[in-house]
Amino acid sequence: EIGKLVDPELTNVRSEDLAVLCSVVSRCIDPDPSKRPSMQIITGVLENGIDLSAAAILKESSLAWAELALAL
């Protein structure tokens, strides 16, 4: 079900990253404003929960290395 939230045109979307994003969104829209996290907490969760390093991005796609080589 979580995959239905992503534009089908996007490639290399990791389900682990989607889970982190959905968790953050869920906390941000809590009906009780006192339970909503601060931006500091949100950024910490996103920074720790989603690996945006080049190695992680390239690891997810078998074509990523070829695309990178063509771009250079």
Number of C-alpha atoms within 10 A of each C-alpha: 4 9 12 7 9 11 9 9 5 7 10 12 15 12 11 12 15 17 15 16 17 14 13 18 13 12 16 17 12 12 10 9 10 8 11 17 15 11 10 8 12 17 13 11 15 15 11 11 15 16 13 11 9 8 9 11 15 16 13 13 14 10 11 14 13 11 12 10 9 8 7 5
